[in-house]
C-alpha cells in the first residue's frame, strides 16, 4: 500500500490499485518463479507497474480532455450556403 500510495498520492485510487494487485496475485500465483526472486519482490513489482499504469492512464485522459476543449465547438461557416441563400432572397 505504501509503494502504491507514493506513486498515486490518492488514498482511494491507492486502495483500488492494491485490491486489483492482490486479485492478480491470487489469479496468477502459478506464474511466480522463486528462482527469479522473492514473493515480496514479485508483488511489489506488480504493484508498482499497476500504479504507474494508473498514473499514465489519468494523464492520457486529462490530455484528451484538454485537447477536446481546445477544439472549436461551433459549426464551421459555410460560404456556399450563405451565397445560395443570398441569391435566393
PyMOL Python script that loads the backbone (N, CA, C, O; Angstrom):
from pymol import cmd

cmd.read_pdbstr("""\
ATOM      1  N   UNK A   1       0.837  -1.191   0.000  1.00  0.00           N
ATOM      2  CA  UNK A   1       0.000   0.000   0.000  1.00  0.00           C
ATOM      3  C   UNK A   1       0.880   1.252   0.000  1.00  0.00           C
ATOM      4  O   UNK A   1       0.565   2.228  -0.681  1.00  0.00           O
ATOM      5  N   UNK A   2       1.970   1.230   0.752  1.00  0.00           N
ATOM      6  CA  UNK A   2       2.844   2.402   0.834  1.00  0.00           C
ATOM      7  C   UNK A   2       3.464   2.747  -0.507  1.00  0.00           C
ATOM      8  O   UNK A   2       3.509   3.915  -0.895  1.00  0.00           O
ATOM      9  N   UNK A   3       3.938   1.738  -1.212  1.00  0.00           N
ATOM     10  CA  UNK A   3       4.549   1.973  -2.527  1.00  0.00           C
ATOM     11  C   UNK A   3       3.532   2.556  -3.497  1.00  0.00           C
ATOM     12  O   UNK A   3       3.816   3.532  -4.191  1.00  0.00           O
ATOM     13  N   UNK A   4       2.367   1.968  -3.544  1.00  0.00           N
ATOM     14  CA  UNK A   4       1.322   2.440  -4.453  1.00  0.00           C
ATOM     15  C   UNK A   4       0.894   3.852  -4.090  1.00  0.00           C
ATOM     16  O   UNK A   4       0.691   4.683  -4.975  1.00  0.00           O
ATOM     17  N   UNK A   5       0.757   4.131  -2.808  1.00  0.00           N
ATOM     18  CA  UNK A   5       0.339   5.468  -2.382  1.00  0.00           C
ATOM     19  C   UNK A   5       1.398   6.522  -2.717  1.00  0.00           C
ATOM     20  O   UNK A   5       1.056   7.657  -3.047  1.00  0.00           O
ATOM     21  N   UNK A   6       2.675   6.155  -2.635  1.00  0.00           N
ATOM     22  CA  UNK A   6       3.735   7.107  -3.005  1.00  0.00           C
ATOM     23  C   UNK A   6       3.665   7.448  -4.486  1.00  0.00           C
ATOM     24  O   UNK A   6       3.985   8.572  -4.872  1.00  0.00           O
ATOM     25  N   UNK A   7       3.253   6.501  -5.322  1.00  0.00           N
ATOM     26  CA  UNK A   7       3.158   6.758  -6.764  1.00  0.00           C
ATOM     27  C   UNK A   7       1.893   7.549  -7.083  1.00  0.00           C
ATOM     28  O   UNK A   7       1.944   8.508  -7.853  1.00  0.00           O
ATOM     29  N   UNK A   8       0.776   7.165  -6.509  1.00  0.00           N
ATOM     30  CA  UNK A   8      -0.515   7.767  -6.875  1.00  0.00           C
ATOM     31  C   UNK A   8      -0.881   9.006  -6.071  1.00  0.00           C
ATOM     32  O   UNK A   8      -1.501   9.927  -6.603  1.00  0.00           O
ATOM     33  N   UNK A   9      -0.508   9.042  -4.806  1.00  0.00           N
ATOM     34  CA  UNK A   9      -0.811  10.170  -3.914  1.00  0.00           C
ATOM     35  C   UNK A   9      -2.313  10.398  -3.714  1.00  0.00           C
ATOM     36  O   UNK A   9      -2.736  11.501  -3.370  1.00  0.00           O
ATOM     37  N   UNK A  10      -3.100   9.372  -3.927  1.00  0.00           N
ATOM     38  CA  UNK A  10      -4.548   9.456  -3.720  1.00  0.00           C
ATOM     39  C   UNK A  10      -4.978   8.186  -2.977  1.00  0.00           C
ATOM     40  O   UNK A  10      -4.877   7.088  -3.524  1.00  0.00           O
ATOM     41  N   UNK A  11      -5.453   8.327  -1.744  1.00  0.00           N
ATOM     42  CA  UNK A  11      -5.788   7.140  -0.951  1.00  0.00           C
ATOM     43  C   UNK A  11      -6.835   6.232  -1.610  1.00  0.00           C
ATOM     44  O   UNK A  11      -6.699   5.009  -1.571  1.00  0.00           O
ATOM     45  N   UNK A  12      -7.854   6.803  -2.200  1.00  0.00           N
ATOM     46  CA  UNK A  12      -8.907   5.988  -2.809  1.00  0.00           C
ATOM     47  C   UNK A  12      -8.365   5.193  -4.002  1.00  0.00           C
ATOM     48  O   UNK A  12      -8.633   3.998  -4.129  1.00  0.00           O
ATOM     49  N   UNK A  13      -7.609   5.857  -4.867  1.00  0.00           N
ATOM     50  CA  UNK A  13      -7.037   5.151  -6.015  1.00  0.00           C
ATOM     51  C   UNK A  13      -6.012   4.126  -5.556  1.00  0.00           C
ATOM     52  O   UNK A  13      -5.906   3.050  -6.145  1.00  0.00           O
ATOM     53  N   UNK A  14      -5.264   4.445  -4.520  1.00  0.00           N
ATOM     54  CA  UNK A  14      -4.267   3.511  -3.991  1.00  0.00           C
ATOM     55  C   UNK A  14      -4.938   2.232  -3.504  1.00  0.00           C
ATOM     56  O   UNK A  14      -4.466   1.132  -3.793  1.00  0.00           O
ATOM     57  N   UNK A  15      -6.028   2.372  -2.774  1.00  0.00           N
ATOM     58  CA  UNK A  15      -6.752   1.195  -2.284  1.00  0.00           C
ATOM     59  C   UNK A  15      -7.268   0.356  -3.448  1.00  0.00           C
ATOM     60  O   UNK A  15      -7.212  -0.874  -3.411  1.00  0.00           O
ATOM     61  N   UNK A  16      -7.767   1.025  -4.475  1.00  0.00           N
ATOM     62  CA  UNK A  16      -8.287   0.324  -5.644  1.00  0.00           C
ATOM     63  C   UNK A  16      -7.188  -0.464  -6.360  1.00  0.00           C
ATOM     64  O   UNK A  16      -7.386  -1.616  -6.747  1.00  0.00           O
ATOM     65  N   UNK A  17      -6.044   0.165  -6.526  1.00  0.00           N
ATOM     66  CA  UNK A  17      -4.926  -0.495  -7.210  1.00  0.00           C
ATOM     67  C   UNK A  17      -4.413  -1.666  -6.373  1.00  0.00           C
ATOM     68  O   UNK A  17      -4.126  -2.731  -6.920  1.00  0.00           O
ATOM     69  N   UNK A  18      -4.295  -1.487  -5.073  1.00  0.00           N
ATOM     70  CA  UNK A  18      -3.829  -2.577  -4.205  1.00  0.00           C
ATOM     71  C   UNK A  18      -4.800  -3.752  -4.282  1.00  0.00           C
ATOM     72  O   UNK A  18      -4.374  -4.905  -4.355  1.00  0.00           O
ATOM     73  N   UNK A  19      -6.088  -3.472  -4.266  1.00  0.00           N
ATOM     74  CA  UNK A  19      -7.082  -4.549  -4.393  1.00  0.00           C
ATOM     75  C   UNK A  19      -6.894  -5.299  -5.704  1.00  0.00           C
ATOM     76  O   UNK A  19      -6.912  -6.529  -5.730  1.00  0.00           O
ATOM     77  N   UNK A  20      -6.712  -4.548  -6.804  1.00  0.00           N
ATOM     78  CA  UNK A  20      -6.501  -5.174  -8.108  1.00  0.00           C
ATOM     79  C   UNK A  20      -5.229  -6.025  -8.127  1.00  0.00           C
ATOM     80  O   UNK A  20      -5.209  -7.110  -8.709  1.00  0.00           O
ATOM     81  N   UNK A  21      -4.182  -5.531  -7.495  1.00  0.00           N
ATOM     82  CA  UNK A  21      -2.917  -6.275  -7.453  1.00  0.00           C
ATOM     83  C   UNK A  21      -3.088  -7.566  -6.651  1.00  0.00           C
ATOM     84  O   UNK A  21      -2.599  -8.617  -7.067  1.00  0.00           O
ATOM     85  N   UNK A  22      -3.766  -7.503  -5.522  1.00  0.00           N
ATOM     86  CA  UNK A  22      -3.970  -8.709  -4.722  1.00  0.00           C
ATOM     87  C   UNK A  22      -4.789  -9.747  -5.487  1.00  0.00           C
ATOM     88  O   UNK A  22      -4.529 -10.946  -5.387  1.00  0.00           O
ATOM     89  N   UNK A  23      -5.775  -9.283  -6.247  1.00  0.00           N
ATOM     90  CA  UNK A  23      -6.542 -10.210  -7.086  1.00  0.00           C
ATOM     91  C   UNK A  23      -5.658 -10.819  -8.176  1.00  0.00           C
ATOM     92  O   UNK A  23      -5.762 -12.007  -8.481  1.00  0.00           O
ATOM     93  N   UNK A  24      -4.797  -9.998  -8.753  1.00  0.00           N
ATOM     94  CA  UNK A  24      -3.887 -10.502  -9.774  1.00  0.00           C
ATOM     95  C   UNK A  24      -2.924 -11.530  -9.187  1.00  0.00           C
ATOM     96  O   UNK A  24      -2.646 -12.548  -9.822  1.00  0.00           O
ATOM     97  N   UNK A  25      -2.415 -11.280  -7.992  1.00  0.00           N
ATOM     98  CA  UNK A  25      -1.526 -12.230  -7.328  1.00  0.00           C
ATOM     99  C   UNK A  25      -2.264 -13.548  -7.095  1.00  0.00           C
ATOM    100  O   UNK A  25      -1.713 -14.623  -7.330  1.00  0.00           O
ATOM    101  N   UNK A  26      -3.493 -13.458  -6.640  1.00  0.00           N
ATOM    102  CA  UNK A  26      -4.289 -14.660  -6.377  1.00  0.00           C
ATOM    103  C   UNK A  26      -4.499 -15.464  -7.659  1.00  0.00           C
ATOM    104  O   UNK A  26      -4.348 -16.686  -7.667  1.00  0.00           O
ATOM    105  N   UNK A  27      -4.847 -14.767  -8.742  1.00  0.00           N
ATOM    106  CA  UNK A  27      -5.157 -15.445 -10.008  1.00  0.00           C
ATOM    107  C   UNK A  27      -3.925 -15.978 -10.730  1.00  0.00           C
ATOM    108  O   UNK A  27      -3.996 -17.006 -11.405  1.00  0.00           O
ATOM    109  N   UNK A  28      -2.812 -15.294 -10.594  1.00  0.00           N
ATOM    110  CA  UNK A  28      -1.629 -15.649 -11.387  1.00  0.00           C
ATOM    111  C   UNK A  28      -0.491 -16.189 -10.520  1.00  0.00           C
ATOM    112  O   UNK A  28       0.671 -16.120 -10.920  1.00  0.00           O
ATOM    113  N   UNK A  29      -0.802 -16.715  -9.359  1.00  0.00           N
ATOM    114  CA  UNK A  29       0.246 -17.198  -8.459  1.00  0.00           C
ATOM    115  C   UNK A  29       1.077 -18.312  -9.097  1.00  0.00           C
ATOM    116  O   UNK A  29       2.225 -18.520  -8.704  1.00  0.00           O
ATOM    117  N   UNK A  30       0.529 -19.015 -10.052  1.00  0.00           N
ATOM    118  CA  UNK A  30       1.269 -20.072 -10.735  1.00  0.00           C
ATOM    119  C   UNK A  30       2.438 -19.553 -11.549  1.00  0.00           C
ATOM    120  O   UNK A  30       3.363 -20.304 -11.858  1.00  0.00           O
ATOM    121  N   UNK A  31       2.405 -18.279 -11.899  1.00  0.00           N
ATOM    122  CA  UNK A  31       3.495 -17.685 -12.681  1.00  0.00           C
ATOM    123  C   UNK A  31       4.708 -17.297 -11.833  1.00  0.00           C
ATOM    124  O   UNK A  31       5.784 -17.018 -12.363  1.00  0.00           O
ATOM    125  N   UNK A  32       4.524 -17.282 -10.521  1.00  0.00           N
ATOM    126  CA  UNK A  32       5.629 -16.898  -9.649  1.00  0.00           C
ATOM    127  C   UNK A  32       6.749 -17.925  -9.734  1.00  0.00           C
ATOM    128  O   UNK A  32       6.509 -19.128  -9.621  1.00  0.00           O
ATOM    129  N   UNK A  33       7.969 -17.446  -9.933  1.00  0.00           N
ATOM    130  CA  UNK A  33       9.135 -18.315 -10.027  1.00  0.00           C
ATOM    131  C   UNK A  33      10.119 -17.942  -8.914  1.00  0.00           C
ATOM    132  O   UNK A  33      10.796 -16.918  -9.008  1.00  0.00           O
ATOM    133  N   UNK A  34      10.204 -18.762  -7.864  1.00  0.00           N
ATOM    134  CA  UNK A  34      11.066 -18.441  -6.721  1.00  0.00           C
ATOM    135  C   UNK A  34      12.535 -18.263  -7.097  1.00  0.00           C
ATOM    136  O   UNK A  34      13.252 -17.515  -6.432  1.00  0.00           O
ATOM    137  N   UNK A  35      12.987 -18.929  -8.137  1.00  0.00           N
ATOM    138  CA  UNK A  35      14.403 -18.807  -8.509  1.00  0.00           C
ATOM    139  C   UNK A  35      14.724 -17.414  -9.056  1.00  0.00           C
ATOM    140  O   UNK A  35      15.894 -17.034  -9.114  1.00  0.00           O
ATOM    141  N   UNK A  36      13.708 -16.650  -9.456  1.00  0.00           N
ATOM    142  CA  UNK A  36      13.928 -15.308 -10.011  1.00  0.00           C
ATOM    143  C   UNK A  36      13.885 -14.216  -8.950  1.00  0.00           C
ATOM    144  O   UNK A  36      14.294 -13.086  -9.213  1.00  0.00           O
ATOM    145  N   UNK A  37      13.399 -14.535  -7.767  1.00  0.00           N
ATOM    146  CA  UNK A  37      13.324 -13.536  -6.700  1.00  0.00           C
ATOM    147  C   UNK A  37      12.295 -13.927  -5.659  1.00  0.00           C
ATOM    148  O   UNK A  37      11.619 -14.948  -5.780  1.00  0.00           O
ATOM    149  N   UNK A  38      12.189 -13.101  -4.641  1.00  0.00           N
ATOM    150  CA  UNK A  38      11.249 -13.401  -3.557  1.00  0.00           C
ATOM    151  C   UNK A  38       9.819 -13.061  -3.967  1.00  0.00           C
ATOM    152  O   UNK A  38       9.583 -12.329  -4.928  1.00  0.00           O
ATOM    153  N   UNK A  39       8.884 -13.610  -3.215  1.00  0.00           N
ATOM    154  CA  UNK A  39       7.464 -13.319  -3.465  1.00  0.00           C
ATOM    155  C   UNK A  39       7.184 -11.835  -3.243  1.00  0.00           C
ATOM    156  O   UNK A  39       6.393 -11.237  -3.973  1.00  0.00           O
ATOM    157  N   UNK A  40       7.821 -11.246  -2.252  1.00  0.00           N
ATOM    158  CA  UNK A  40       7.614  -9.821  -1.962  1.00  0.00           C
ATOM    159  C   UNK A  40       8.079  -8.966  -3.143  1.00  0.00           C
ATOM    160  O   UNK A  40       7.410  -8.002  -3.513  1.00  0.00           O
ATOM    161  N   UNK A  41       9.211  -9.315  -3.727  1.00  0.00           N
ATOM    162  CA  UNK A  41       9.707  -8.561  -4.879  1.00  0.00           C
ATOM    163  C   UNK A  41       8.736  -8.665  -6.043  1.00  0.00           C
ATOM    164  O   UNK A  41       8.470  -7.674  -6.724  1.00  0.00           O
ATOM    165  N   UNK A  42       8.209  -9.851  -6.273  1.00  0.00           N
ATOM    166  CA  UNK A  42       7.250 -10.068  -7.359  1.00  0.00           C
ATOM    167  C   UNK A  42       5.987  -9.228  -7.143  1.00  0.00           C
ATOM    168  O   UNK A  42       5.501  -8.578  -8.068  1.00  0.00           O
ATOM    169  N   UNK A  43       5.468  -9.248  -5.928  1.00  0.00           N
ATOM    170  CA  UNK A  43       4.253  -8.494  -5.610  1.00  0.00           C
ATOM    171  C   UNK A  43       4.511  -6.992  -5.711  1.00  0.00           C
ATOM    172  O   UNK A  43       3.684  -6.258  -6.253  1.00  0.00           O
ATOM    173  N   UNK A  44       5.628  -6.538  -5.205  1.00  0.00           N
ATOM    174  CA  UNK A  44       5.951  -5.103  -5.276  1.00  0.00           C
ATOM    175  C   UNK A  44       6.123  -4.653  -6.726  1.00  0.00           C
ATOM    176  O   UNK A  44       5.727  -3.543  -7.082  1.00  0.00           O
ATOM    177  N   UNK A  45       6.707  -5.502  -7.555  1.00  0.00           N
ATOM    178  CA  UNK A  45       6.851  -5.164  -8.976  1.00  0.00           C
ATOM    179  C   UNK A  45       5.484  -5.038  -9.635  1.00  0.00           C
ATOM    180  O   UNK A  45       5.240  -4.094 -10.386  1.00  0.00           O
ATOM    181  N   UNK A  46       4.596  -5.983  -9.358  1.00  0.00           N
ATOM    182  CA  UNK A  46       3.233  -5.905  -9.905  1.00  0.00           C
ATOM    183  C   UNK A  46       2.536  -4.628  -9.438  1.00  0.00           C
ATOM    184  O   UNK A  46       1.882  -3.949 -10.230  1.00  0.00           O
ATOM    185  N   UNK A  47       2.675  -4.304  -8.161  1.00  0.00           N
ATOM    186  CA  UNK A  47       2.021  -3.126  -7.591  1.00  0.00           C
ATOM    187  C   UNK A  47       2.566  -1.841  -8.223  1.00  0.00           C
ATOM    188  O   UNK A  47       1.803  -0.944  -8.583  1.00  0.00           O
ATOM    189  N   UNK A  48       3.876  -1.765  -8.349  1.00  0.00           N
ATOM    190  CA  UNK A  48       4.477  -0.559  -8.927  1.00  0.00           C
ATOM    191  C   UNK A  48       4.037  -0.386 -10.379  1.00  0.00           C
ATOM    192  O   UNK A  48       3.668   0.713 -10.794  1.00  0.00           O
ATOM    193  N   UNK A  49       4.075  -1.456 -11.135  1.00  0.00           N
ATOM    194  CA  UNK A  49       3.654  -1.366 -12.544  1.00  0.00           C
ATOM    195  C   UNK A  49       2.198  -0.942 -12.667  1.00  0.00           C
ATOM    196  O   UNK A  49       1.855  -0.113 -13.510  1.00  0.00           O
ATOM    197  N   UNK A  50       1.346  -1.509 -11.827  1.00  0.00           N
ATOM    198  CA  UNK A  50      -0.079  -1.164 -11.886  1.00  0.00           C
ATOM    199  C   UNK A  50      -0.301   0.292 -11.493  1.00  0.00           C
ATOM    200  O   UNK A  50      -1.142   0.963 -12.092  1.00  0.00           O
ATOM    201  N   UNK A  51       0.426   0.792 -10.510  1.00  0.00           N
ATOM    202  CA  UNK A  51       0.296   2.189 -10.081  1.00  0.00           C
ATOM    203  C   UNK A  51       0.773   3.135 -11.174  1.00  0.00           C
ATOM    204  O   UNK A  51       0.128   4.149 -11.443  1.00  0.00           O
ATOM    205  N   UNK A  52       1.889   2.812 -11.803  1.00  0.00           N
ATOM    206  CA  UNK A  52       2.403   3.649 -12.893  1.00  0.00           C
ATOM    207  C   UNK A  52       1.425   3.638 -14.062  1.00  0.00           C
ATOM    208  O   UNK A  52       1.204   4.674 -14.690  1.00  0.00           O
ATOM    209  N   UNK A  53       0.837   2.482 -14.363  1.00  0.00           N
ATOM    210  CA  UNK A  53      -0.172   2.413 -15.428  1.00  0.00           C
ATOM    211  C   UNK A  53      -1.351   3.323 -15.119  1.00  0.00           C
ATOM    212  O   UNK A  53      -1.889   3.973 -16.015  1.00  0.00           O
ATOM    213  N   UNK A  54      -1.755   3.370 -13.850  1.00  0.00           N
ATOM    214  CA  UNK A  54      -2.885   4.222 -13.462  1.00  0.00           C
ATOM    215  C   UNK A  54      -2.543   5.695 -13.651  1.00  0.00           C
ATOM    216  O   UNK A  54      -3.382   6.473 -14.104  1.00  0.00           O
ATOM    217  N   UNK A  55      -1.318   6.083 -13.309  1.00  0.00           N
ATOM    218  CA  UNK A  55      -0.889   7.477 -13.486  1.00  0.00           C
ATOM    219  C   UNK A  55      -0.884   7.822 -14.979  1.00  0.00           C
ATOM    220  O   UNK A  55      -1.383   8.876 -15.376  1.00  0.00           O
ATOM    221  N   UNK A  56      -0.328   6.945 -15.794  1.00  0.00           N
ATOM    222  CA  UNK A  56      -0.291   7.198 -17.241  1.00  0.00           C
ATOM    223  C   UNK A  56      -1.690   7.293 -17.826  1.00  0.00           C
ATOM    224  O   UNK A  56      -1.953   8.139 -18.681  1.00  0.00           O
ATOM    225  N   UNK A  57      -2.581   6.434 -17.371  1.00  0.00           N
ATOM    226  CA  UNK A  57      -3.957   6.456 -17.849  1.00  0.00           C
ATOM    227  C   UNK A  57      -4.647   7.764 -17.477  1.00  0.00           C
ATOM    228  O   UNK A  57      -5.365   8.340 -18.294  1.00  0.00           O
ATOM    229  N   UNK A  58      -4.435   8.232 -16.255  1.00  0.00           N
ATOM    230  CA  UNK A  58      -5.040   9.501 -15.820  1.00  0.00           C
ATOM    231  C   UNK A  58      -4.518  10.665 -16.648  1.00  0.00           C
ATOM    232  O   UNK A  58      -5.282  11.536 -17.063  1.00  0.00           O
ATOM    233  N   UNK A  59      -3.217  10.674 -16.884  1.00  0.00           N
ATOM    234  CA  UNK A  59      -2.627  11.754 -17.673  1.00  0.00           C
ATOM    235  C   UNK A  59      -3.128  11.734 -19.105  1.00  0.00           C
ATOM    236  O   UNK A  59      -3.394  12.787 -19.684  1.00  0.00           O
ATOM    237  N   UNK A  60      -3.258  10.544 -19.682  1.00  0.00           N
ATOM    238  CA  UNK A  60      -3.763  10.440 -21.053  1.00  0.00           C
ATOM    239  C   UNK A  60      -5.198  10.946 -21.128  1.00  0.00           C
ATOM    240  O   UNK A  60      -5.567  11.632 -22.082  1.00  0.00           O
ATOM    241  N   UNK A  61      -6.008  10.613 -20.128  1.00  0.00           N
ATOM    242  CA  UNK A  61      -7.387  11.092 -20.091  1.00  0.00           C
ATOM    243  C   UNK A  61      -7.452  12.607 -19.964  1.00  0.00           C
ATOM    244  O   UNK A  61      -8.263  13.256 -20.624  1.00  0.00           O
ATOM    245  N   UNK A  62      -6.603  13.164 -19.122  1.00  0.00           N
ATOM    246  CA  UNK A  62      -6.570  14.620 -18.945  1.00  0.00           C
ATOM    247  C   UNK A  62      -6.102  15.299 -20.230  1.00  0.00           C
ATOM    248  O   UNK A  62      -6.621  16.351 -20.604  1.00  0.00           O
ATOM    249  N   UNK A  63      -5.123  14.699 -20.905  1.00  0.00           N
ATOM    250  CA  UNK A  63      -4.646  15.263 -22.179  1.00  0.00           C
ATOM    251  C   UNK A  63      -5.748  15.239 -23.229  1.00  0.00           C
ATOM    252  O   UNK A  63      -5.906  16.194 -23.989  1.00  0.00           O
ATOM    253  N   UNK A  64      -6.523  14.133 -23.273  1.00  0.00           N
ATOM    254  CA  UNK A  64      -7.632  14.046 -24.233  1.00  0.00           C
ATOM    255  C   UNK A  64      -8.677  15.118 -23.943  1.00  0.00           C
ATOM    256  O   UNK A  64      -9.191  15.751 -24.866  1.00  0.00           O
ATOM    257  N   UNK A  65      -8.990  15.323 -22.677  1.00  0.00           N
ATOM    258  CA  UNK A  65      -9.972  16.347 -22.313  1.00  0.00           C
ATOM    259  C   UNK A  65      -9.479  17.742 -22.691  1.00  0.00           C
ATOM    260  O   UNK A  65     -10.237  18.564 -23.205  1.00  0.00           O
ATOM    261  N   UNK A  66      -8.187  17.995 -22.427  1.00  0.00           N
ATOM    262  CA  UNK A  66      -7.619  19.301 -22.758  1.00  0.00           C
ATOM    263  C   UNK A  66      -7.633  19.537 -24.262  1.00  0.00           C
ATOM    264  O   UNK A  66      -7.978  20.632 -24.708  1.00  0.00           O
ATOM    265  N   UNK A  67      -7.267  18.537 -25.046  1.00  0.00           N
ATOM    266  CA  UNK A  67      -7.236  18.720 -26.497  1.00  0.00           C
ATOM    267  C   UNK A  67      -8.652  18.855 -27.046  1.00  0.00           C
ATOM    268  O   UNK A  67      -8.876  19.592 -28.006  1.00  0.00           O
ATOM    269  N   UNK A  68      -9.611  18.148 -26.444  1.00  0.00           N
ATOM    270  CA  UNK A  68     -11.004  18.269 -26.862  1.00  0.00           C
ATOM    271  C   UNK A  68     -11.567  19.634 -26.534  1.00  0.00           C
ATOM    272  O   UNK A  68     -12.386  20.158 -27.289  1.00  0.00           O
ATOM    273  N   UNK A  69     -11.150  20.221 -25.427  1.00  0.00           N
ATOM    274  CA  UNK A  69     -11.627  21.541 -25.035  1.00  0.00           C
ATOM    275  C   UNK A  69     -11.019  22.625 -25.912  1.00  0.00           C
ATOM    276  O   UNK A  69     -11.608  23.693 -26.080  1.00  0.00           O
ATOM    277  N   UNK A  70      -9.847  22.359 -26.470  1.00  0.00           N
ATOM    278  CA  UNK A  70      -9.177  23.357 -27.303  1.00  0.00           C
ATOM    279  C   UNK A  70      -9.782  23.443 -28.700  1.00  0.00           C
ATOM    280  O   UNK A  70      -9.610  24.448 -29.391  1.00  0.00           O
ATOM    281  N   UNK A  71     -10.486  22.402 -29.116  1.00  0.00           N
ATOM    282  CA  UNK A  71     -11.087  22.410 -30.449  1.00  0.00           C
ATOM    283  C   UNK A  71     -12.304  23.332 -30.463  1.00  0.00           C
ATOM    284  O   UNK A  71     -13.030  23.420 -29.473  1.00  0.00           O
ATOM    285  N   UNK A  72     -12.529  24.023 -31.593  1.00  0.00           N
ATOM    286  CA  UNK A  72     -13.703  24.898 -31.682  1.00  0.00           C
ATOM    287  C   UNK A  72     -14.987  24.078 -31.596  1.00  0.00           C
ATOM    288  O   UNK A  72     -15.064  22.969 -32.126  1.00  0.00           O
ATOM    289  N   UNK A  73     -15.987  24.632 -30.926  1.00  0.00           N
ATOM    290  CA  UNK A  73     -17.225  23.898 -30.684  1.00  0.00           C
ATOM    291  C   UNK A  73     -18.311  24.166 -31.726  1.00  0.00           C
ATOM    292  O   UNK A  73     -19.168  23.305 -31.926  1.00  0.00           O
ATOM    293  N   UNK A  74     -18.314  25.277 -32.376  1.00  0.00           N
ATOM    294  CA  UNK A  74     -19.391  25.603 -33.296  1.00  0.00           C
ATOM    295  C   UNK A  74     -19.220  24.933 -34.650  1.00  0.00           C
ATOM    296  O   UNK A  74     -18.181  24.344 -34.947  1.00  0.00           O
ATOM    297  N   UNK A  75     -20.255  25.036 -35.455  1.00  0.00           N
ATOM    298  CA  UNK A  75     -20.158  24.517 -36.809  1.00  0.00           C
ATOM    299  C   UNK A  75     -19.335  25.484 -37.657  1.00  0.00           C
ATOM    300  O   UNK A  75     -19.421  26.697 -37.466  1.00  0.00           O
ATOM    301  N   UNK A  76     -18.548  24.967 -38.583  1.00  0.00           N
ATOM    302  CA  UNK A  76     -17.772  25.865 -39.432  1.00  0.00           C
ATOM    303  C   UNK A  76     -18.694  26.659 -40.361  1.00  0.00           C
ATOM    304  O   UNK A  76     -19.752  26.173 -40.761  1.00  0.00           O
ATOM    305  N   UNK A  77     -18.289  27.865 -40.693  1.00  0.00           N
ATOM    306  CA  UNK A  77     -19.078  28.736 -41.558  1.00  0.00           C
ATOM    307  C   UNK A  77     -19.056  28.191 -42.978  1.00  0.00           C
ATOM    308  O   UNK A  77     -17.990  27.863 -43.499  1.00  0.00           O
ATOM    309  N   UNK A  78     -20.218  28.090 -43.609  1.00  0.00           N
ATOM    310  CA  UNK A  78     -20.335  27.547 -44.957  1.00  0.00           C
ATOM    311  C   UNK A  78     -20.649  28.688 -45.915  1.00  0.00           C
ATOM    312  O   UNK A  78     -21.783  29.165 -45.971  1.00  0.00           O
ATOM    313  N   UNK A  79     -19.643  29.125 -46.668  1.00  0.00           N
ATOM    314  CA  UNK A  79     -19.811  30.254 -47.585  1.00  0.00           C
ATOM    315  C   UNK A  79     -20.773  29.937 -48.721  1.00  0.00           C
ATOM    316  O   UNK A  79     -21.543  30.805 -49.132  1.00  0.00           O
ATOM    317  N   UNK A  80     -20.745  28.721 -49.232  1.00  0.00           N
ATOM    318  CA  UNK A  80     -21.599  28.352 -50.357  1.00  0.00           C
ATOM    319  C   UNK A  80     -23.064  28.447 -49.960  1.00  0.00           C
ATOM    320  O   UNK A  80     -23.873  28.990 -50.712  1.00  0.00           O
ATOM    321  N   UNK A  81     -23.409  27.935 -48.807  1.00  0.00           N
ATOM    322  CA  UNK A  81     -24.797  28.009 -48.336  1.00  0.00           C
ATOM    323  C   UNK A  81     -25.210  29.458 -48.156  1.00  0.00           C
ATOM    324  O   UNK A  81     -26.322  29.834 -48.527  1.00  0.00           O
ATOM    325  N   UNK A  82     -24.340  30.269 -47.597  1.00  0.00           N
ATOM    326  CA  UNK A  82     -24.619  31.689 -47.395  1.00  0.00           C
ATOM    327  C   UNK A  82     -24.869  32.384 -48.729  1.00  0.00           C
ATOM    328  O   UNK A  82     -25.810  33.168 -48.851  1.00  0.00           O
ATOM    329  N   UNK A  83     -24.031  32.103 -49.732  1.00  0.00           N
ATOM    330  CA  UNK A  83     -24.200  32.725 -51.049  1.00  0.00           C
ATOM    331  C   UNK A  83     -25.492  32.258 -51.713  1.00  0.00           C
ATOM    332  O   UNK A  83     -26.185  33.058 -52.342  1.00  0.00           O
ATOM    333  N   UNK A  84     -25.827  30.973 -51.583  1.00  0.00           N
ATOM    334  CA  UNK A  84     -27.066  30.455 -52.180  1.00  0.00           C
ATOM    335  C   UNK A  84     -28.275  31.116 -51.526  1.00  0.00           C
ATOM    336  O   UNK A  84     -29.224  31.476 -52.222  1.00  0.00           O
ATOM    337  N   UNK A  85     -28.263  31.280 -50.225  1.00  0.00           N
ATOM    338  CA  UNK A  85     -29.368  31.927 -49.542  1.00  0.00           C
ATOM    339  C   UNK A  85     -29.496  33.373 -49.959  1.00  0.00           C
ATOM    340  O   UNK A  85     -30.608  33.880 -50.108  1.00  0.00           O
ATOM    341  N   UNK A  86     -28.364  34.051 -50.150  1.00  0.00           N
ATOM    342  CA  UNK A  86     -28.378  35.447 -50.593  1.00  0.00           C
ATOM    343  C   UNK A  86     -28.995  35.562 -51.979  1.00  0.00           C
ATOM    344  O   UNK A  86     -29.821  36.443 -52.217  1.00  0.00           O
ATOM    345  N   UNK A  87     -28.600  34.673 -52.906  1.00  0.00           N
ATOM    346  CA  UNK A  87     -29.154  34.696 -54.270  1.00  0.00           C
ATOM    347  C   UNK A  87     -30.641  34.374 -54.281  1.00  0.00           C
ATOM    348  O   UNK A  87     -31.389  34.946 -55.074  1.00  0.00           O
ATOM    349  N   UNK A  88     -31.081  33.469 -53.414  1.00  0.00           N
ATOM    350  CA  UNK A  88     -32.499  33.107 -53.377  1.00  0.00           C
ATOM    351  C   UNK A  88     -33.349  34.252 -52.872  1.00  0.00           C
ATOM    352  O   UNK A  88     -34.494  34.413 -53.294  1.00  0.00           O
ATOM    353  N   UNK A  89     -32.790  35.059 -51.958  1.00  0.00           N
ATOM    354  CA  UNK A  89     -33.531  36.189 -51.420  1.00  0.00           C
ATOM    355  C   UNK A  89     -33.634  37.243 -52.485  1.00  0.00           C
ATOM    356  O   UNK A  89     -34.224  38.298 -52.254  1.00  0.00           O
TER     357      UNK A  89
END
""", "prot")
cmd.dss("prot")
cmd.show_as("cartoon", "prot")
cmd.util.cbc("prot")
cmd.orient("prot")
